[in-house]
Amino acid sequence: MENVQCVEATIPQVDTRLSMRADAVAIGYYREGFSFSPMYTLGIRKTIKGKGELRTWLKVAKAS
């Protein structure tokens, strides 16, 4: 998805919410594992030029 500052995933099996946010608008994505592979990938991507930077924060919290 384009023009995002946050991507999230909720894992009900362990009652956990993962969120990654950025300090600027960027492209966000997520990937989910297969049936027997509870793996999630969260990502934020942006093209940076010169001495630019993109700062991100990952938060792991209880879902409920």
N, CA, C, O and CB atoms as a CASP TS submission, in Angstrom:
PFRMAT TS
TARGET T0000
AUTHOR 0000-0000-0000
METHOD Language model
MODEL 1
PARENT N/A
ATOM      1  N   MET     1       0.838  -1.166   0.000  1.00  0.00           N
ATOM      2  CA  MET     1       0.000   0.000   0.000  1.00  0.00           C
ATOM      3  C   MET     1       0.890   1.238   0.000  1.00  0.00           C
ATOM      4  O   MET     1       1.936   1.262   0.649  1.00  0.00           O
ATOM      5  CB  MET     1      -0.957  -0.007   1.210  1.00  0.00           C
ATOM      6  N   GLU     2       0.480   2.228  -0.707  1.00  0.00           N
ATOM      7  CA  GLU     2       1.238   3.473  -0.764  1.00  0.00           C
ATOM      8  C   GLU     2       0.692   4.486   0.227  1.00  0.00           C
ATOM      9  O   GLU     2      -0.448   4.377   0.679  1.00  0.00           O
ATOM     10  CB  GLU     2       1.211   4.052  -2.176  1.00  0.00           C
ATOM     11  N   ASN     3       1.512   5.468   0.559  1.00  0.00           N
ATOM     12  CA  ASN     3       1.136   6.576   1.437  1.00  0.00           C
ATOM     13  C   ASN     3       0.679   6.121   2.813  1.00  0.00           C
ATOM     14  O   ASN     3      -0.398   6.502   3.272  1.00  0.00           O
ATOM     15  CB  ASN     3       0.049   7.384   0.797  1.00  0.00           C
ATOM     16  N   VAL     4       1.490   5.313   3.465  1.00  0.00           N
ATOM     17  CA  VAL     4       1.186   4.854   4.825  1.00  0.00           C
ATOM     18  C   VAL     4       2.299   5.288   5.774  1.00  0.00           C
ATOM     19  O   VAL     4       3.420   5.569   5.349  1.00  0.00           O
ATOM     20  CB  VAL     4       1.010   3.307   4.865  1.00  0.00           C
ATOM     21  N   GLN     5       1.976   5.340   7.054  1.00  0.00           N
ATOM     22  CA  GLN     5       2.976   5.577   8.077  1.00  0.00           C
ATOM     23  C   GLN     5       3.002   4.443   9.089  1.00  0.00           C
ATOM     24  O   GLN     5       3.850   4.426   9.982  1.00  0.00           O
ATOM     25  CB  GLN     5       2.715   6.899   8.776  1.00  0.00           C
ATOM     26  N   CYS     6       2.068   3.481   8.954  1.00  0.00           N
ATOM     27  CA  CYS     6       1.998   2.392   9.915  1.00  0.00           C
ATOM     28  C   CYS     6       1.475   1.124   9.236  1.00  0.00           C
ATOM     29  O   CYS     6       0.557   1.183   8.417  1.00  0.00           O
ATOM     30  CB  CYS     6       1.101   2.779  11.108  1.00  0.00           C
ATOM     31  N   VAL     7       2.068  -0.024   9.583  1.00  0.00           N
ATOM     32  CA  VAL     7       1.562  -1.335   9.168  1.00  0.00           C
ATOM     33  C   VAL     7       1.384  -2.173  10.423  1.00  0.00           C
ATOM     34  O   VAL     7       2.170  -2.056  11.363  1.00  0.00           O
ATOM     35  CB  VAL     7       2.533  -2.040   8.143  1.00  0.00           C
ATOM     36  N   GLU     8       0.350  -3.024  10.449  1.00  0.00           N
ATOM     37  CA  GLU     8       0.030  -3.799  11.644  1.00  0.00           C
ATOM     38  C   GLU     8      -0.332  -5.233  11.293  1.00  0.00           C
ATOM     39  O   GLU     8      -0.784  -5.526  10.186  1.00  0.00           O
ATOM     40  CB  GLU     8      -1.113  -3.146  12.410  1.00  0.00           C
ATOM     41  N   ALA     9      -0.126  -6.115  12.255  1.00  0.00           N
ATOM     42  CA  ALA     9      -0.572  -7.504  12.147  1.00  0.00           C
ATOM     43  C   ALA     9      -1.020  -7.942  13.534  1.00  0.00           C
ATOM     44  O   ALA     9      -0.355  -7.646  14.527  1.00  0.00           O
ATOM     45  CB  ALA     9       0.567  -8.446  11.583  1.00  0.00           C
ATOM     46  N   THR    10      -2.152  -8.650  13.602  1.00  0.00           N
ATOM     47  CA  THR    10      -2.632  -9.217  14.851  1.00  0.00           C
ATOM     48  C   THR    10      -2.513 -10.729  14.750  1.00  0.00           C
ATOM     49  O   THR    10      -2.944 -11.335  13.770  1.00  0.00           O
ATOM     50  CB  THR    10      -4.102  -8.780  15.152  1.00  0.00           C
ATOM     51  N   ILE    11      -1.920 -11.333  15.781  1.00  0.00           N
ATOM     52  CA  ILE    11      -1.722 -12.780  15.813  1.00  0.00           C
ATOM     53  C   ILE    11      -2.608 -13.329  16.921  1.00  0.00           C
ATOM     54  O   ILE    11      -2.219 -13.314  18.089  1.00  0.00           O
ATOM     55  CB  ILE    11      -0.207 -13.161  16.044  1.00  0.00           C
ATOM     56  N   PRO    12      -3.800 -13.816  16.567  1.00  0.00           N
ATOM     57  CA  PRO    12      -4.762 -14.242  17.590  1.00  0.00           C
ATOM     58  C   PRO    12      -4.309 -15.451  18.405  1.00  0.00           C
ATOM     59  O   PRO    12      -4.699 -15.583  19.565  1.00  0.00           O
ATOM     60  CB  PRO    12      -6.070 -14.557  16.940  1.00  0.00           C
ATOM     61  N   GLN    13      -3.501 -16.331  17.831  1.00  0.00           N
ATOM     62  CA  GLN    13      -3.050 -17.525  18.540  1.00  0.00           C
ATOM     63  C   GLN    13      -2.267 -17.184  19.813  1.00  0.00           C
ATOM     64  O   GLN    13      -2.301 -17.942  20.782  1.00  0.00           O
ATOM     65  CB  GLN    13      -2.192 -18.377  17.622  1.00  0.00           C
ATOM     66  N   VAL    14      -1.575 -16.064  19.811  1.00  0.00           N
ATOM     67  CA  VAL    14      -0.795 -15.650  20.980  1.00  0.00           C
ATOM     68  C   VAL    14      -1.244 -14.289  21.513  1.00  0.00           C
ATOM     69  O   VAL    14      -0.543 -13.673  22.315  1.00  0.00           O
ATOM     70  CB  VAL    14       0.689 -15.603  20.630  1.00  0.00           C
ATOM     71  N   ASP    15      -2.412 -13.822  21.069  1.00  0.00           N
ATOM     72  CA  ASP    15      -3.028 -12.574  21.533  1.00  0.00           C
ATOM     73  C   ASP    15      -2.032 -11.406  21.485  1.00  0.00           C
ATOM     74  O   ASP    15      -1.839 -10.689  22.467  1.00  0.00           O
ATOM     75  CB  ASP    15      -3.565 -12.750  22.966  1.00  0.00           C
ATOM     76  N   THR    16      -1.412 -11.239  20.321  1.00  0.00           N
ATOM     77  CA  THR    16      -0.359 -10.238  20.158  1.00  0.00           C
ATOM     78  C   THR    16      -0.621  -9.362  18.938  1.00  0.00           C
ATOM     79  O   THR    16      -1.112  -9.830  17.910  1.00  0.00           O
ATOM     80  CB  THR    16       1.011 -10.916  20.035  1.00  0.00           C
ATOM     81  N   ARG    17      -0.284  -8.086  19.074  1.00  0.00           N
ATOM     82  CA  ARG    17      -0.391  -7.139  17.957  1.00  0.00           C
ATOM     83  C   ARG    17       0.999  -6.576  17.669  1.00  0.00           C
ATOM     84  O   ARG    17       1.680  -6.091  18.573  1.00  0.00           O
ATOM     85  CB  ARG    17      -1.411  -5.983  18.282  1.00  0.00           C
ATOM     86  N   LEU    18       1.411  -6.642  16.415  1.00  0.00           N
ATOM     87  CA  LEU    18       2.676  -6.076  15.962  1.00  0.00           C
ATOM     88  C   LEU    18       2.366  -4.836  15.135  1.00  0.00           C
ATOM     89  O   LEU    18       1.460  -4.861  14.302  1.00  0.00           O
ATOM     90  CB  LEU    18       3.509  -7.118  15.135  1.00  0.00           C
ATOM     91  N   SER    19       3.088  -3.777  15.348  1.00  0.00           N
ATOM     92  CA  SER    19       2.913  -2.596  14.515  1.00  0.00           C
ATOM     93  C   SER    19       4.267  -1.959  14.255  1.00  0.00           C
ATOM     94  O   SER    19       5.134  -1.922  15.128  1.00  0.00           O
ATOM     95  CB  SER    19       1.951  -1.585  15.179  1.00  0.00           C
ATOM     96  N   MET    20       4.429  -1.468  13.055  1.00  0.00           N
ATOM     97  CA  MET    20       5.646  -0.766  12.666  1.00  0.00           C
ATOM     98  C   MET    20       5.209   0.569  12.088  1.00  0.00           C
ATOM     99  O   MET    20       4.349   0.629  11.208  1.00  0.00           O
ATOM    100  CB  MET    20       6.507  -1.598  11.630  1.00  0.00           C
ATOM    101  N   ARG    21       5.810   1.639  12.594  1.00  0.00           N
ATOM    102  CA  ARG    21       5.463   2.952  12.068  1.00  0.00           C
ATOM    103  C   ARG    21       6.720   3.694  11.651  1.00  0.00           C
ATOM    104  O   ARG    21       7.822   3.395  12.111  1.00  0.00           O
ATOM    105  CB  ARG    21       4.678   3.766  13.108  1.00  0.00           C
ATOM    106  N   ALA    22       6.533   4.665  10.772  1.00  0.00           N
ATOM    107  CA  ALA    22       7.648   5.440  10.235  1.00  0.00           C
ATOM    108  C   ALA    22       7.437   6.915  10.533  1.00  0.00           C
ATOM    109  O   ALA    22       6.328   7.338  10.859  1.00  0.00           O
ATOM    110  CB  ALA    22       7.800   5.210   8.715  1.00  0.00           C
ATOM    111  N   ASP    23       8.504   7.695  10.421  1.00  0.00           N
ATOM    112  CA  ASP    23       8.415   9.129  10.665  1.00  0.00           C
ATOM    113  C   ASP    23       8.020   9.911   9.412  1.00  0.00           C
ATOM    114  O   ASP    23       7.931  11.138   9.453  1.00  0.00           O
ATOM    115  CB  ASP    23       9.737   9.642  11.192  1.00  0.00           C
ATOM    116  N   ALA    24       7.784   9.221   8.310  1.00  0.00           N
ATOM    117  CA  ALA    24       7.400   9.873   7.054  1.00  0.00           C
ATOM    118  C   ALA    24       6.471   8.944   6.269  1.00  0.00           C
ATOM    119  O   ALA    24       6.413   7.743   6.531  1.00  0.00           O
ATOM    120  CB  ALA    24       8.663  10.241   6.203  1.00  0.00           C
ATOM    121  N   VAL    25       5.764   9.502   5.329  1.00  0.00           N
ATOM    122  CA  VAL    25       4.891   8.705   4.470  1.00  0.00           C
ATOM    123  C   VAL    25       5.759   7.838   3.567  1.00  0.00           C
ATOM    124  O   VAL    25       6.738   8.314   2.991  1.00  0.00           O
ATOM    125  CB  VAL    25       3.940   9.616   3.626  1.00  0.00           C
ATOM    126  N   ALA    26       5.393   6.555   3.446  1.00  0.00           N
ATOM    127  CA  ALA    26       6.200   5.613   2.673  1.00  0.00           C
ATOM    128  C   ALA    26       5.287   4.527   2.095  1.00  0.00           C
ATOM    129  O   ALA    26       4.063   4.662   2.101  1.00  0.00           O
ATOM    130  CB  ALA    26       7.323   4.982   3.559  1.00  0.00           C
ATOM    131  N   ILE    27       5.893   3.466   1.604  1.00  0.00           N
ATOM    132  CA  ILE    27       5.160   2.304   1.094  1.00  0.00           C
ATOM    133  C   ILE    27       5.222   1.228   2.175  1.00  0.00           C
ATOM    134  O   ILE    27       6.306   0.884   2.646  1.00  0.00           O
ATOM    135  CB  ILE    27       5.762   1.782  -0.281  1.00  0.00           C
ATOM    136  N   GLY    28       4.079   0.701   2.567  1.00  0.00           N
ATOM    137  CA  GLY    28       4.024  -0.328   3.588  1.00  0.00           C
ATOM    138  C   GLY    28       3.602  -1.661   2.999  1.00  0.00           C
ATOM    139  O   GLY    28       2.853  -1.706   2.023  1.00  0.00           O
ATOM    140  N   TYR    29       4.080  -2.746   3.589  1.00  0.00           N
ATOM    141  CA  TYR    29       3.681  -4.071   3.116  1.00  0.00           C
ATOM    142  C   TYR    29       3.706  -5.063   4.265  1.00  0.00           C
ATOM    143  O   TYR    29       4.347  -4.834   5.291  1.00  0.00           O
ATOM    144  CB  TYR    29       4.602  -4.549   1.977  1.00  0.00           C
ATOM    145  N   TYR    30       3.003  -6.157   4.080  1.00  0.00           N
ATOM    146  CA  TYR    30       3.038  -7.260   5.033  1.00  0.00           C
ATOM    147  C   TYR    30       2.897  -8.561   4.267  1.00  0.00           C
ATOM    148  O   TYR    30       2.299  -8.611   3.192  1.00  0.00           O
ATOM    149  CB  TYR    30       1.919  -7.121   6.105  1.00  0.00           C
ATOM    150  N   ARG    31       3.457  -9.608   4.838  1.00  0.00           N
ATOM    151  CA  ARG    31       3.340 -10.948   4.262  1.00  0.00           C
ATOM    152  C   ARG    31       3.007 -11.901   5.394  1.00  0.00           C
ATOM    153  O   ARG    31       3.523 -11.773   6.504  1.00  0.00           O
ATOM    154  CB  ARG    31       4.657 -11.384   3.518  1.00  0.00           C
ATOM    155  N   GLU    32       2.142 -12.852   5.102  1.00  0.00           N
ATOM    156  CA  GLU    32       1.742 -13.844   6.091  1.00  0.00           C
ATOM    157  C   GLU    32       2.302 -15.197   5.699  1.00  0.00           C
ATOM    158  O   GLU    32       2.360 -15.534   4.517  1.00  0.00           O
ATOM    159  CB  GLU    32       0.206 -13.908   6.226  1.00  0.00           C
ATOM    160  N   GLY    33       2.719 -15.979   6.701  1.00  0.00           N
ATOM    161  CA  GLY    33       3.261 -17.312   6.448  1.00  0.00           C
ATOM    162  C   GLY    33       2.176 -18.282   6.019  1.00  0.00           C
ATOM    163  O   GLY    33       1.019 -17.893   5.860  1.00  0.00           O
ATOM    164  N   PHE    34       2.538 -19.526   5.833  1.00  0.00           N
ATOM    165  CA  PHE    34       1.608 -20.563   5.408  1.00  0.00           C
ATOM    166  C   PHE    34       0.894 -21.174   6.606  1.00  0.00           C
ATOM    167  O   PHE    34       1.133 -20.763   7.742  1.00  0.00           O
ATOM    168  CB  PHE    34       2.340 -21.648   4.620  1.00  0.00           C
ATOM    169  N   SER    35       0.036 -22.133   6.371  1.00  0.00           N
ATOM    170  CA  SER    35      -0.806 -22.739   7.398  1.00  0.00           C
ATOM    171  C   SER    35      -0.039 -23.180   8.644  1.00  0.00           C
ATOM    172  O   SER    35      -0.479 -22.916   9.763  1.00  0.00           O
ATOM    173  CB  SER    35      -1.523 -23.914   6.820  1.00  0.00           C
ATOM    174  N   PHE    36       1.095 -23.846   8.464  1.00  0.00           N
ATOM    175  CA  PHE    36       1.830 -24.367   9.610  1.00  0.00           C
ATOM    176  C   PHE    36       3.094 -23.564   9.902  1.00  0.00           C
ATOM    177  O   PHE    36       3.975 -24.028  10.625  1.00  0.00           O
ATOM    178  CB  PHE    36       2.189 -25.816   9.376  1.00  0.00           C
ATOM    179  N   SER    37       3.180 -22.374   9.347  1.00  0.00           N
ATOM    180  CA  SER    37       4.332 -21.500   9.570  1.00  0.00           C
ATOM    181  C   SER    37       3.844 -20.128  10.027  1.00  0.00           C
ATOM    182  O   SER    37       3.623 -19.251   9.192  1.00  0.00           O
ATOM    183  CB  SER    37       5.196 -21.376   8.280  1.00  0.00           C
ATOM    184  N   PRO    38       3.672 -19.925  11.329  1.00  0.00           N
ATOM    185  CA  PRO    38       3.150 -18.644  11.815  1.00  0.00           C
ATOM    186  C   PRO    38       4.206 -17.539  11.732  1.00  0.00           C
ATOM    187  O   PRO    38       4.748 -17.105  12.748  1.00  0.00           O
ATOM    188  CB  PRO    38       2.659 -18.786  13.261  1.00  0.00           C
ATOM    189  N   MET    39       4.483 -17.101  10.523  1.00  0.00           N
ATOM    190  CA  MET    39       5.497 -16.080  10.307  1.00  0.00           C
ATOM    191  C   MET    39       4.856 -14.865   9.635  1.00  0.00           C
ATOM    192  O   MET    39       4.099 -15.008   8.675  1.00  0.00           O
ATOM    193  CB  MET    39       6.665 -16.634   9.448  1.00  0.00           C
ATOM    194  N   TYR    40       5.153 -13.701  10.131  1.00  0.00           N
ATOM    195  CA  TYR    40       4.628 -12.465   9.566  1.00  0.00           C
ATOM    196  C   TYR    40       5.798 -11.542   9.257  1.00  0.00           C
ATOM    197  O   TYR    40       6.746 -11.451  10.038  1.00  0.00           O
ATOM    198  CB  TYR    40       3.614 -11.783  10.536  1.00  0.00           C
ATOM    199  N   THR    41       5.734 -10.869   8.138  1.00  0.00           N
ATOM    200  CA  THR    41       6.740  -9.891   7.758  1.00  0.00           C
ATOM    201  C   THR    41       6.047  -8.553   7.607  1.00  0.00           C
ATOM    202  O   THR    41       5.115  -8.421   6.814  1.00  0.00           O
ATOM    203  CB  THR    41       7.477 -10.301   6.444  1.00  0.00           C
ATOM    204  N   LEU    42       6.489  -7.565   8.355  1.00  0.00           N
ATOM    205  CA  LEU    42       6.003  -6.198   8.220  1.00  0.00           C
ATOM    206  C   LEU    42       7.142  -5.371   7.646  1.00  0.00           C
ATOM    207  O   LEU    42       8.300  -5.565   8.013  1.00  0.00           O
ATOM    208  CB  LEU    42       5.505  -5.616   9.595  1.00  0.00           C
ATOM    209  N   GLY    43       6.820  -4.459   6.755  1.00  0.00           N
ATOM    210  CA  GLY    43       7.881  -3.645   6.180  1.00  0.00           C
ATOM    211  C   GLY    43       7.403  -2.281   5.752  1.00  0.00           C
ATOM    212  O   GLY    43       6.235  -2.090   5.412  1.00  0.00           O
ATOM    213  N   ILE    44       8.317  -1.342   5.772  1.00  0.00           N
ATOM    214  CA  ILE    44       8.077   0.014   5.279  1.00  0.00           C
ATOM    215  C   ILE    44       9.254   0.347   4.375  1.00  0.00           C
ATOM    216  O   ILE    44      10.414   0.167   4.746  1.00  0.00           O
ATOM    217  CB  ILE    44       7.923   1.069   6.463  1.00  0.00           C
ATOM    218  N   ARG    45       8.931   0.836   3.181  1.00  0.00           N
ATOM    219  CA  ARG    45       9.961   1.072   2.169  1.00  0.00           C
ATOM    220  C   ARG    45       9.828   2.490   1.620  1.00  0.00           C
ATOM    221  O   ARG    45       8.722   2.982   1.396  1.00  0.00           O
ATOM    222  CB  ARG    45       9.857   0.031   1.023  1.00  0.00           C
ATOM    223  N   LYS    46      10.963   3.131   1.407  1.00  0.00           N
ATOM    224  CA  LYS    46      10.965   4.482   0.837  1.00  0.00           C
ATOM    225  C   LYS    46      12.296   4.720   0.146  1.00  0.00           C
ATOM    226  O   LYS    46      13.332   4.271   0.636  1.00  0.00           O
ATOM    227  CB  LYS    46      10.712   5.563   1.935  1.00  0.00           C
ATOM    228  N   THR    47      12.288   5.409  -0.971  1.00  0.00           N
ATOM    229  CA  THR    47      13.521   5.777  -1.663  1.00  0.00           C
ATOM    230  C   THR    47      14.127   6.984  -0.956  1.00  0.00           C
ATOM    231  O   THR    47      13.455   7.992  -0.738  1.00  0.00           O
ATOM    232  CB  THR    47      13.256   6.086  -3.175  1.00  0.00           C
ATOM    233  N   ILE    48      15.387   6.872  -0.605  1.00  0.00           N
ATOM    234  CA  ILE    48      16.081   7.934   0.108  1.00  0.00           C
ATOM    235  C   ILE    48      17.236   8.432  -0.754  1.00  0.00           C
ATOM    236  O   ILE    48      17.982   7.638  -1.326  1.00  0.00           O
ATOM    237  CB  ILE    48      16.592   7.440   1.493  1.00  0.00           C
ATOM    238  N   LYS    49      17.374   9.739  -0.840  1.00  0.00           N
ATOM    239  CA  LYS    49      18.433  10.330  -1.664  1.00  0.00           C
ATOM    240  C   LYS    49      19.396  11.117  -0.781  1.00  0.00           C
ATOM    241  O   LYS    49      19.008  11.653   0.257  1.00  0.00           O
ATOM    242  CB  LYS    49      17.832  11.246  -2.762  1.00  0.00           C
ATOM    243  N   GLY    50      20.639  11.177  -1.202  1.00  0.00           N
ATOM    244  CA  GLY    50      21.638  11.963  -0.487  1.00  0.00           C
ATOM    245  C   GLY    50      21.828  11.488   0.934  1.00  0.00           C
ATOM    246  O   GLY    50      22.084  10.308   1.170  1.00  0.00           O
ATOM    247  N   LYS    51      21.705  12.397   1.881  1.00  0.00           N
ATOM    248  CA  LYS    51      21.883  12.063   3.297  1.00  0.00           C
ATOM    249  C   LYS    51      20.537  11.873   3.987  1.00  0.00           C
ATOM    250  O   LYS    51      20.437  12.056   5.200  1.00  0.00           O
ATOM    251  CB  LYS    51      22.688  13.159   4.009  1.00  0.00           C
ATOM    252  N   GLY    52      19.520  11.515   3.248  1.00  0.00           N
ATOM    253  CA  GLY    52      18.194  11.306   3.819  1.00  0.00           C
ATOM    254  C   GLY    52      18.150  10.097   4.740  1.00  0.00           C
ATOM    255  O   GLY    52      19.073   9.282   4.761  1.00  0.00           O
ATOM    256  N   GLU    53      17.080   9.990   5.492  1.00  0.00           N
ATOM    257  CA  GLU    53      16.917   8.860   6.398  1.00  0.00           C
ATOM    258  C   GLU    53      15.430   8.537   6.556  1.00  0.00           C
ATOM    259  O   GLU    53      14.562   9.366   6.283  1.00  0.00           O
ATOM    260  CB  GLU    53      17.561   9.162   7.775  1.00  0.00           C
ATOM    261  N   LEU    54      15.170   7.335   6.994  1.00  0.00           N
ATOM    262  CA  LEU    54      13.816   6.897   7.326  1.00  0.00           C
ATOM    263  C   LEU    54      13.917   6.190   8.666  1.00  0.00           C
ATOM    264  O   LEU    54      14.589   5.164   8.774  1.00  0.00           O
ATOM    265  CB  LEU    54      13.197   5.954   6.206  1.00  0.00           C
ATOM    266  N   ARG    55      13.267   6.716   9.675  1.00  0.00           N
ATOM    267  CA  ARG    55      13.283   6.099  10.997  1.00  0.00           C
ATOM    268  C   ARG    55      11.998   5.310  11.189  1.00  0.00           C
ATOM    269  O   ARG    55      10.914   5.766  10.826  1.00  0.00           O
ATOM    270  CB  ARG    55      13.448   7.167  12.112  1.00  0.00           C
ATOM    271  N   THR    56      12.134   4.110  11.771  1.00  0.00           N
ATOM    272  CA  THR    56      10.974   3.259  12.028  1.00  0.00           C
ATOM    273  C   THR    56      10.991   2.790  13.478  1.00  0.00           C
ATOM    274  O   THR    56      12.037   2.749  14.126  1.00  0.00           O
ATOM    275  CB  THR    56      10.955   2.046  11.066  1.00  0.00           C
ATOM    276  N   TRP    57       9.794   2.435  13.974  1.00  0.00           N
ATOM    277  CA  TRP    57       9.626   1.908  15.321  1.00  0.00           C
ATOM    278  C   TRP    57       8.779   0.654  15.243  1.00  0.00           C
ATOM    279  O   TRP    57       7.758   0.631  14.556  1.00  0.00           O
ATOM    280  CB  TRP    57       8.980   2.958  16.265  1.00  0.00           C
ATOM    281  N   LEU    58       9.199  -0.390  15.945  1.00  0.00           N
ATOM    282  CA  LEU    58       8.450  -1.637  16.015  1.00  0.00           C
ATOM    283  C   LEU    58       7.875  -1.764  17.420  1.00  0.00           C
ATOM    284  O   LEU    58       8.581  -1.596  18.414  1.00  0.00           O
ATOM    285  CB  LEU    58       9.350  -2.867  15.657  1.00  0.00           C
ATOM    286  N   LYS    59       6.577  -2.064  17.482  1.00  0.00           N
ATOM    287  CA  LYS    59       5.903  -2.207  18.776  1.00  0.00           C
ATOM    288  C   LYS    59       5.254  -3.582  18.839  1.00  0.00           C
ATOM    289  O   LYS    59       4.561  -3.992  17.907  1.00  0.00           O
ATOM    290  CB  LYS    59       4.840  -1.080  18.992  1.00  0.00           C
ATOM    291  N   VAL    60       5.480  -4.289  19.935  1.00  0.00           N
ATOM    292  CA  VAL    60       4.860  -5.592  20.200  1.00  0.00           C
ATOM    293  C   VAL    60       4.017  -5.405  21.446  1.00  0.00           C
ATOM    294  O   VAL    60       4.527  -5.007  22.493  1.00  0.00           O
ATOM    295  CB  VAL    60       5.938  -6.754  20.383  1.00  0.00           C
ATOM    296  N   ALA    61       2.714  -5.694  21.334  1.00  0.00           N
ATOM    297  CA  ALA    61       1.811  -5.470  22.460  1.00  0.00           C
ATOM    298  C   ALA    61       0.758  -6.568  22.536  1.00  0.00           C
ATOM    299  O   ALA    61       0.509  -7.282  21.564  1.00  0.00           O
ATOM    300  CB  ALA    61       1.136  -4.098  22.342  1.00  0.00           C
ATOM    301  N   LYS    62       0.158  -6.686  23.686  1.00  0.00           N
ATOM    302  CA  LYS    62      -0.956  -7.612  23.867  1.00  0.00           C
ATOM    303  C   LYS    62      -2.144  -7.096  23.053  1.00  0.00           C
ATOM    304  O   LYS    62      -2.438  -5.901  23.088  1.00  0.00           O
ATOM    305  CB  LYS    62      -1.331  -7.763  25.386  1.00  0.00           C
ATOM    306  N   ALA    63      -2.823  -7.967  22.329  1.00  0.00           N
ATOM    307  CA  ALA    63      -3.884  -7.549  21.413  1.00  0.00           C
ATOM    308  C   ALA    63      -5.143  -7.073  22.142  1.00  0.00           C
ATOM    309  O   ALA    63      -5.801  -6.139  21.683  1.00  0.00           O
ATOM    310  CB  ALA    63      -4.238  -8.692  20.486  1.00  0.00           C
ATOM    311  N   SER    64      -5.483  -7.694  23.255  1.00  0.00           N
ATOM    312  CA  SER    64      -6.725  -7.283  23.926  1.00  0.00           C
ATOM    313  C   SER    64      -6.483  -6.501  25.182  1.00  0.00           C
ATOM    314  O   SER    64      -7.435  -6.092  25.847  1.00  0.00           O
ATOM    315  CB  SER    64      -7.555  -8.475  24.253  1.00  0.00           C
TER
END
